[in-house]
Amino acid sequence: MNISRKCHRDMMRRPRYIVRNQCGILALVLALSLGLSWGKGYARPLFEIKLATLAPENSSLMKIFRQMDGELRRQTEDRLGFKIFSGFSLGGERDIFRKMRIGLIHAATFTSTALATVNPTVRVLQIPFLFDNYREVDYILEKEGPELRRGFREKGYEVLGWTEVGFIYIMTTVPIASVEDLKGKKVWTRANSPLANAVFRKARVSPVAIGAPDVLVALQTNLLQVVYNSPYYALITQWYSRIKYLTDLPLTYIGGALIMNSKTFSRLSAADQKILREVCARYTRLLTEKTREDNSEALRVILRHGVKKISPEPAEIARFKDLLNQAVRDLGSKYMPQATFERVREELQAFRSGEKKAP
């Protein structure tokens, strides 16, 4: 008898929660017995790594995650594979971290803003106006990578690869060309962003703390006038449809990482750990390259759709930098290790002077 017909008939006779469980179990047994796929074209691996990412389901980034899954399955002969949860299906970054701590998921990609709550050293990479371009970012990540990985391992996490959001821009419903223009404006903020909140105190704005999924509605209802993120994020979330201006001043770089719970990682054989590291490192690099391409294209799309670019005068750029530097100083050594910050600045100066070559 057809399974769906049998379930329908049983629903007429039994409590619904019993039928739902029994029909679900029956479908599960049938899938296993027939060897049906658990993912897109793959059987369930022996060890399924539950991975969360905020990348939207139909995005170009998710295609790379699926390719990473396929490569891992092939190289381990289906011993390892990913079950991927995309978008906000598991909540925001704080929700995902909580699920990761209690073992509901094993691995996830996080922005450096969220990662800094575990390893404050990551905040060094977010210092405003630290980087001039992506070549500098790549160089510093190569130099500081081992130290950053060690810091996460001490907290119970393995870094499997570096990702990024990219350079962050101010996007607004009113023109912002100076620090003075920011005063009194309703600016988006998040409770777990010490640097942003320190900047807002200095700029004397009116911060509005809401979650990222609610920003679009807040722009529509004029609850917010100023938001900030990468061009690609503004495009895929439709923020760009509610903003009128983009201030042409990359404020800061936001990186990220794919990390895994160390307890789960330790359950793998040494050979599979090596394969997992190599596969993830290769595909997170592809994610980074694709993110950079997407940000560049998204900026062009946003401007083509009528958003106006505002270019601050050099004197105002200096004021923006001074404001942000004051905010960093006010946060002090509790915000990030000063020794690491000084080392990174020295490395950047050497790189810019041509004493060292890019990786």
C-alpha positions as CSV (number, residue, x, y, z in Angstrom):
1,M,0.0,0.0,0.0
2,N,1.2,3.5,-0.8
3,I,2.9,5.0,2.3
4,S,1.0,8.3,2.1
5,R,-2.3,6.5,1.8
6,K,-1.6,4.3,4.8
7,C,-0.6,7.4,6.9
8,H,-3.8,9.2,5.8
9,R,-5.9,6.2,6.8
10,D,-4.2,5.9,10.2
11,M,-4.8,9.5,10.9
12,M,-8.5,8.8,11.0
13,R,-8.0,6.2,13.7
14,R,-5.1,7.3,16.0
15,P,-3.9,10.5,17.8
16,R,-2.1,12.7,15.4
17,Y,1.2,12.9,17.2
18,I,1.5,9.1,17.2
19,V,0.7,8.9,13.4
20,R,3.2,11.7,12.7
21,N,6.0,9.9,14.5
22,Q,5.2,6.5,13.1
23,C,4.9,7.8,9.5
24,G,8.2,9.7,9.9
25,I,9.9,6.6,11.2
26,L,8.5,4.5,8.3
27,A,9.8,7.0,5.8
28,L,13.2,7.0,7.5
29,V,13.4,3.3,7.4
30,L,12.4,3.2,3.7
31,A,15.0,5.8,2.9
32,L,17.7,3.8,4.6
33,S,16.7,0.5,3.0
34,L,16.6,2.0,-0.5
35,G,19.8,3.9,0.0
36,L,18.2,7.2,-0.8
37,S,20.4,10.4,-0.5
38,W,20.5,12.5,2.6
39,G,21.8,15.5,0.7
40,K,22.0,16.6,-2.9
41,G,23.1,13.3,-4.5
42,Y,24.9,11.8,-1.5
43,A,24.2,9.0,0.9
44,R,24.5,9.8,4.6
45,P,28.2,9.7,5.7
46,L,29.4,7.5,8.6
47,F,30.1,10.7,10.6
48,E,27.9,13.6,9.8
49,I,29.3,17.0,10.7
50,K,26.4,19.4,11.4
51,L,27.6,22.8,10.0
52,A,25.8,26.2,10.3
53,T,26.3,29.2,8.1
54,L,24.4,32.5,7.7
55,A,24.9,32.3,3.9
56,P,21.5,32.3,2.3
57,E,20.3,29.0,0.9
58,N,20.3,30.0,-2.8
59,S,23.5,32.1,-2.7
60,S,26.7,31.6,-4.7
61,L,28.4,30.9,-1.3
62,M,26.2,27.9,-0.6
63,K,27.2,26.4,-3.9
64,I,30.8,26.4,-2.6
65,F,29.7,24.9,0.8
66,R,28.1,22.0,-1.2
67,Q,31.2,21.5,-3.3
68,M,33.2,21.4,0.0
69,D,30.8,18.7,1.3
70,G,31.2,16.7,-1.9
71,E,35.0,16.9,-1.9
72,L,35.1,15.8,1.8
73,R,32.9,12.8,1.1
74,R,35.0,11.8,-1.9
75,Q,38.3,12.1,-0.1
76,T,37.2,10.2,3.0
77,E,35.1,7.6,1.0
78,D,31.9,8.8,2.8
79,R,33.4,8.5,6.3
80,L,32.9,12.3,6.7
81,G,30.3,14.7,5.3
82,F,28.4,17.9,6.2
83,K,24.8,18.5,7.0
84,I,24.5,22.2,6.3
85,F,22.1,24.6,7.9
86,S,21.9,27.9,6.0
87,G,20.6,31.4,6.5
88,F,18.9,32.1,9.9
89,S,17.4,28.6,10.1
90,L,19.2,28.1,13.5
91,G,19.0,31.8,14.5
92,G,21.7,34.4,14.6
93,E,25.3,34.0,15.5
94,R,24.7,34.0,19.3
95,D,22.0,31.3,18.9
96,I,24.4,29.2,16.8
97,F,27.2,29.6,19.3
98,R,24.9,28.4,22.0
99,K,23.9,25.4,20.0
100,M,27.5,24.7,19.3
101,R,28.5,24.8,22.9
102,I,25.9,22.2,23.9
103,G,26.7,19.9,20.9
104,L,23.6,20.4,18.8
105,I,25.9,21.4,15.9
106,H,29.6,20.7,15.4
107,A,30.9,23.5,13.2
108,A,29.9,26.9,11.9
109,T,31.1,30.0,10.2
110,F,31.2,33.2,12.3
111,T,32.1,36.8,11.7
112,S,35.1,38.2,13.6
113,T,32.6,40.2,15.7
114,A,31.2,37.0,17.1
115,L,34.5,35.2,17.2
116,A,36.0,38.0,19.4
117,T,33.7,36.9,22.3
118,V,35.7,33.7,22.4
119,N,39.2,35.0,21.3
120,P,39.6,38.8,21.8
121,T,42.8,38.8,19.7
122,V,40.6,38.7,16.6
123,R,39.5,42.2,17.3
124,V,42.9,43.4,16.1
125,L,41.8,42.7,12.6
126,Q,38.7,44.9,13.0
127,I,40.6,48.1,14.0
128,P,39.1,50.9,11.9
129,F,41.2,51.9,8.8
130,L,43.8,49.2,9.7
131,F,43.9,47.8,6.2
132,D,44.2,49.6,2.9
133,N,43.4,46.5,0.7
134,Y,42.9,42.8,0.6
135,R,46.6,42.0,-0.1
136,E,47.4,43.5,3.4
137,V,44.6,41.4,4.9
138,D,46.0,38.2,3.4
139,Y,49.5,39.0,4.5
140,I,48.5,39.6,8.1
141,L,46.3,36.5,8.3
142,E,49.3,34.4,7.1
143,K,51.5,36.0,9.8
144,E,49.0,35.9,12.6
145,G,47.2,32.8,11.7
146,P,49.1,30.3,13.9
147,E,48.7,32.6,17.0
148,L,45.0,33.0,16.3
149,R,44.4,29.3,15.8
150,R,46.2,28.6,19.1
151,G,44.0,31.1,20.9
152,F,40.8,29.3,19.6
153,R,42.2,25.9,20.5
154,E,42.7,27.0,24.1
155,K,39.0,27.9,24.2
156,G,37.9,24.5,22.7
157,Y,37.6,25.3,19.0
158,E,39.6,24.3,15.9
159,V,39.9,26.8,13.1
160,L,39.3,25.0,9.8
161,G,39.6,28.0,7.5
162,W,39.3,31.8,7.3
163,T,36.3,33.5,5.7
164,E,35.3,37.2,5.6
165,V,32.4,39.7,5.2
166,G,34.7,42.3,3.7
167,F,35.1,46.0,4.0
168,I,32.2,47.8,5.8
169,Y,30.5,50.9,4.5
170,I,28.0,53.4,5.9
171,M,24.7,53.2,4.1
172,T,22.0,55.8,4.9
173,T,18.7,57.4,4.1
174,V,20.2,60.9,4.5
175,P,23.6,62.1,3.1
176,I,26.5,61.5,5.5
177,A,29.7,63.3,4.4
178,S,31.1,64.3,7.8
179,V,31.2,63.4,11.5
180,E,28.9,66.3,12.1
181,D,26.3,64.8,9.8
182,L,26.1,61.7,12.0
183,K,25.0,63.6,15.1
184,G,21.5,62.8,16.3
185,K,20.9,60.2,13.5
186,K,19.2,56.9,14.3
187,V,22.0,54.4,13.8
188,W,21.8,50.6,13.8
189,T,23.8,48.9,16.5
190,R,24.1,45.5,18.2
191,A,24.4,44.9,21.9
192,N,27.5,42.7,21.5
193,S,29.6,45.3,19.5
194,P,31.8,47.2,21.9
195,L,33.7,49.1,19.3
196,A,30.6,50.3,17.4
197,N,29.0,51.4,20.6
198,A,32.1,53.3,21.7
199,V,32.2,55.1,18.3
200,F,28.5,56.0,18.6
201,R,29.1,57.5,22.0
202,K,31.8,59.7,20.6
203,A,29.7,60.7,17.6
204,R,26.7,61.5,19.7
205,V,24.2,59.5,17.6
206,S,21.0,57.7,18.6
207,P,21.8,54.0,18.6
208,V,19.0,51.6,17.8
209,A,19.8,48.0,19.0
210,I,17.9,45.4,16.8
211,G,18.8,42.1,15.2
212,A,20.0,42.0,11.6
213,P,16.8,40.3,10.3
214,D,14.8,43.3,11.5
215,V,16.9,46.0,9.8
216,L,15.0,46.1,6.5
217,V,11.7,46.8,8.3
218,A,13.3,49.4,10.5
219,L,14.6,51.2,7.4
220,Q,11.1,51.0,5.8
221,T,9.5,52.6,8.9
222,N,12.2,55.2,9.5
223,L,13.2,53.6,12.8
224,L,16.8,53.6,11.3
225,Q,18.6,56.2,9.2
226,V,22.1,54.8,9.2
227,V,23.2,51.1,8.8
228,Y,26.6,49.6,7.9
229,N,27.7,46.4,6.3
230,S,29.3,45.0,3.2
231,P,27.8,45.9,-0.2
232,Y,27.0,42.2,-0.9
233,Y,25.1,41.9,2.4
234,A,23.2,45.0,1.7
235,L,22.2,43.6,-1.7
236,I,21.1,40.1,-0.6
237,T,19.1,41.5,2.4
238,Q,17.4,44.1,0.2
239,W,18.7,46.9,2.4
240,Y,19.9,48.7,-0.7
241,S,16.2,49.1,-1.7
242,R,15.6,51.3,1.3
243,I,18.8,53.4,1.4
244,K,19.6,56.4,-0.7
245,Y,23.3,57.1,0.0
246,L,26.5,55.2,0.5
247,T,29.5,57.0,2.1
248,D,32.6,56.0,0.1
249,L,34.8,55.4,3.1
250,P,35.5,51.7,4.0
251,L,35.4,52.0,7.8
252,T,36.8,48.6,8.8
253,Y,37.4,45.0,7.7
254,I,35.3,42.2,9.0
255,G,36.8,38.8,8.7
256,G,35.5,35.4,9.9
257,A,36.3,31.8,10.3
258,L,34.9,28.3,10.0
259,I,35.5,26.7,13.4
260,M,34.7,23.3,14.9
261,N,34.2,22.1,18.4
262,S,37.5,20.5,19.5
263,K,35.7,17.6,21.3
264,T,34.1,16.6,18.0
265,F,37.3,17.2,16.1
266,S,39.2,14.9,18.5
267,R,36.9,12.0,17.7
268,L,38.1,11.9,14.2
269,S,41.2,9.8,13.1
270,A,44.4,11.7,12.5
271,A,44.1,10.9,8.8
272,D,40.5,12.3,8.6
273,Q,41.5,15.4,10.6
274,K,44.2,16.1,8.1
275,I,41.8,15.7,5.2
276,L,39.1,17.8,6.9
277,R,41.6,20.6,7.5
278,E,42.9,20.6,3.9
279,V,39.5,20.5,2.3
280,C,38.1,23.2,4.5
281,A,41.2,25.4,4.0
282,R,40.9,25.1,0.2
283,Y,37.2,25.8,0.0
284,T,37.1,28.6,2.6
285,R,39.7,30.3,0.4
286,L,37.3,29.9,-2.5
287,L,34.6,31.4,-0.3
288,T,36.8,34.4,0.4
289,E,37.6,35.0,-3.2
290,K,33.9,34.7,-4.2
291,T,32.9,37.1,-1.4
292,R,35.4,39.7,-2.7
293,E,34.0,39.3,-6.2
294,D,30.4,39.5,-4.9
295,N,31.1,42.6,-2.9
296,S,32.7,44.3,-5.9
297,E,29.7,43.4,-8.2
298,A,27.2,44.3,-5.5
299,L,28.6,47.8,-5.1
300,R,28.1,48.3,-8.8
301,V,24.6,47.0,-8.7
302,I,23.6,49.2,-5.8
303,L,24.9,52.3,-7.5
304,R,23.2,51.4,-10.7
305,H,19.9,51.2,-8.8
306,G,20.1,54.9,-7.8
307,V,22.0,54.8,-4.5
308,K,24.2,57.9,-4.5
309,K,27.9,57.7,-3.5
310,I,29.0,60.4,-1.0
311,S,32.7,61.1,-1.0
312,P,33.9,62.9,2.1
313,E,36.6,65.6,1.9
314,P,40.1,64.6,3.1
315,A,39.7,66.8,6.2
316,E,36.5,64.9,7.1
317,I,38.2,61.5,6.5
318,A,40.8,62.6,9.0
319,R,38.1,63.4,11.5
320,F,36.4,60.0,10.9
321,K,39.8,58.3,11.6
322,D,40.4,60.4,14.7
323,L,37.0,59.6,16.1
324,L,37.4,55.9,15.6
325,N,41.0,55.9,17.0
326,Q,39.7,57.7,20.1
327,A,37.0,55.0,20.5
328,V,39.6,52.3,20.3
329,R,41.8,54.0,22.9
330,D,38.9,54.4,25.3
331,L,38.2,50.7,25.2
332,G,41.7,50.0,26.4
333,S,43.6,46.7,26.8
334,K,40.5,44.8,27.9
335,Y,39.1,45.1,24.4
336,M,42.1,43.5,22.7
337,P,45.8,42.6,23.4
338,Q,47.9,45.7,22.8
339,A,51.0,43.6,22.1
340,T,49.3,41.9,19.2
341,F,48.0,45.2,17.9
342,E,51.5,46.7,17.9
343,R,53.0,43.6,16.2
344,V,50.4,43.8,13.5
345,R,51.1,47.5,12.9
346,E,54.8,46.8,12.6
347,E,54.2,44.0,10.1
348,L,52.0,46.2,8.0
349,Q,54.5,49.0,8.0
350,A,57.2,46.6,6.9
351,F,54.9,45.1,4.2
352,R,54.0,48.6,2.9
353,S,57.6,49.6,2.8
354,G,58.4,46.7,0.5
355,E,60.6,44.9,3.1
356,K,58.4,41.8,2.8
357,K,56.5,40.3,0.0
358,A,52.8,39.3,-0.1
359,P,52.1,35.5,0.3
